[in-house]
Amino acid sequence: MEVVNTTRFETLLLDVRNSWSGMSAQERRLIASLASIDLLGKITALVHLARTDNRKIRGSKWVWGPAVGGVNMFGWIAYFLFGRK
């Protein structure tokens, strides 16, 4: 009898791989589209944040930067709705 020793990361990786392959093509396209929109939104918001003068932003760039980059879609959407003057 062979004993298999897997780490939590390996188990998580297998779960993700199995759940991705278990999805339909339409579900995978939807997730890929949402991920692309999120990435494009983050890049756009971070570039805008870097190029904009401090006086035209509500709050600090040091607060908005991690909020845009670290919080899912809500970070960059909040920046465009509330962070600009």
Contacts in CASP RR format, 6 or more apart in sequence:
PFRMAT RR
TARGET T0000
AUTHOR 0000-0000-0000
METHOD contacts of the structure
MODEL  1
MEVVNTTRFETLLLDVRNSWSGMSAQERRLIASLASIDLLGKITALVHLA
RTDNRKIRGSKWVWGPAVGGVNMFGWIAYFLFGRK
6 14 0 8 1.000
20 28 0 8 1.000
23 31 0 8 1.000
37 73 0 8 1.000
38 72 0 8 1.000
38 73 0 8 1.000
38 76 0 8 1.000
41 76 0 8 1.000
42 68 0 8 1.000
42 69 0 8 1.000
42 76 0 8 1.000
44 76 0 8 1.000
45 68 0 8 1.000
45 69 0 8 1.000
45 75 0 8 1.000
45 76 0 8 1.000
45 79 0 8 1.000
45 80 0 8 1.000
46 65 0 8 1.000
46 68 0 8 1.000
46 69 0 8 1.000
48 79 0 8 1.000
48 84 0 8 1.000
49 57 0 8 1.000
49 61 0 8 1.000
49 64 0 8 1.000
49 65 0 8 1.000
49 68 0 8 1.000
49 79 0 8 1.000
50 61 0 8 1.000
52 84 0 8 1.000
54 61 0 8 1.000
55 85 0 8 1.000
56 84 0 8 1.000
56 85 0 8 1.000
57 64 0 8 1.000
57 83 0 8 1.000
57 84 0 8 1.000
57 85 0 8 1.000
58 82 0 8 1.000
58 83 0 8 1.000
58 84 0 8 1.000
58 85 0 8 1.000
59 83 0 8 1.000
64 79 0 8 1.000
64 83 0 8 1.000
67 75 0 8 1.000
67 78 0 8 1.000
67 79 0 8 1.000
68 75 0 8 1.000
68 76 0 8 1.000
68 79 0 8 1.000
69 75 0 8 1.000
69 76 0 8 1.000
71 78 0 8 1.000
END
